[in-house]
Amino acid sequence: MSENKSPAGSAASPATAAIVPFTPYQRLAAGLMALLQFAVVLDFMIMSPLGVMIMPALNMSSAEFGTAVSAYAFSAGIAGLLTAGFADRFDRKRLLLFFFGGFLLGTLWCGLATSFASLLAARIVTGLFGGVIGSIVMAITADLFPPAQRGRVMGLLQGGFAASQVLGLPFSIYLASHFDWHAPFVAIVLFGLIAAGVIVMKLQPVNAHLGAAGTGQHSALRHLLQTVRISRQQLAFALTALLTTGGFMLMPFASAFVVHNVGIPLDHLPLIYLVTGICTLVFSPMIGRLADRVGAMPVFYTGCVITIAMVAFYTHLGPSPIWVLILVNVVMFVGIFSRMIPAQATLAGVPAPEQRGSFNAINSALQQLAGGAASLLAGHLVHIGPDGHVNDFPVVGYVVIGSTLIAALLMRQLVRGAPKAAVPTPAKG
């Protein structure tokens, strides 16, 4: 429980934290969690580049497509709230495999959908299971990695996000262009089955939290309420919700914007995602290591500044050469990850071990609900013209910039609040 003694969920000093190496099993566990991140993130992200194909294929409007994207988020949010009360009562490995299995079934349904209604239903089912996986991954990560290692492991987990761009998105777009837009979802299911098999065989039970005082002694509702009523955790919930606004608002219409506004041919999209993903894959571990060395706050604030500048530039782009778009994309994602990685490392140290499952489930639920609202809002803020042009996209950028500024203030308050509660603890020892 020592992680709750430090100011921002980090260990004593950046210099000390930076030299703590991973054990072989920790490297294995981090790799397995990154595999899950790859599959789950790809399932959500693929809707964006496929949007330019799905909308005409299913005769969907921009509002309907925004609804299909947000349906995943809303159902994931509801599932997170429903599971929060009992998330700490089970071996996290078993809980993970249960929800991952449901996620794969929902993704298979997406691969069989032939209408807006069936796709909407499939996204709801996928979200009910997939939305909980991220919270379980975060709880497992906090259980297996002490604060001094969390910046680096969060960087590796975000590498799963990057890998979905480097490998997943280009390959998925290739499958969609050569077969049908359903093909990428089927491919995710096949990959997920392999990942599930590795987890069954290699990941050890994650059940140390079951022996913590108070675990399982209260009803699910009371456990949830105990987690929610802690003021610092309320602040953490709000911070996470705001940090997700950008991706959920920009991504659903990114492919349509790039093709019809920036003027990049559809068959060049894989190259854009490939280069952006490779750069993100390289920079994510570097950002995590930097956060462990110099502290979360300097990296986080730098990421906020870069994000604001790049979002403002990106959403106002007109016809441009592909190298300009790639450069903007790369720098923007570096900014986004420079916010997310130190924020996640900080948030991992907020709850006590016996509340990690509940905290992360609620955190993920609010993240998904806020993201769903953001996608739904974006679907109504932008309008697709007869020629496919995405109108009013800069308005979406202004909302993202506003949420980034508020998130920076909340992060400052979250970190400032930690030392006061933590200082007395060492003295008692």
Secondary structure, 3 states (H helix, E strand, C coil): CHHHHCCCCCCCCHHHHCCCCCCHHHHHHHHHHHHHHHHHHHHHHCHHHHHHHHHHHCCCCHHHHHHHHHHHHHHHHHHHHHHHCCCCCCCHHHHHHHHHHHHHHHHHHHHHCCCHHHHHHHHHHHHHHHHHHHHHHHHHHHHHCCHHHHHHHHHHHHHHHHHHHHHHHHHHHHHHHHCCCCHHHHHHHHHHHHHHHHHHHHCCCCCHHHHCCCCCCCCHHHHHHHHHCCHHHHHHHHHHHHHCHHHHHHHHHHHHHHHHCCCCCHHHHHHHHHHHHHHHHHHHHHHHHHHHHHCHHHHHHHHHHHHHHHHHHHCCCCCCCHHHHHHHHHHHHHHHHHHHHHHHHHHHCCCCHHHHHHHHHHHHHHHHHHHHHHHHHHHHHCEECCCCCEECHHHHHHHHHHHHHHHHHHHHHHHHHHHHHHCHHHHHC
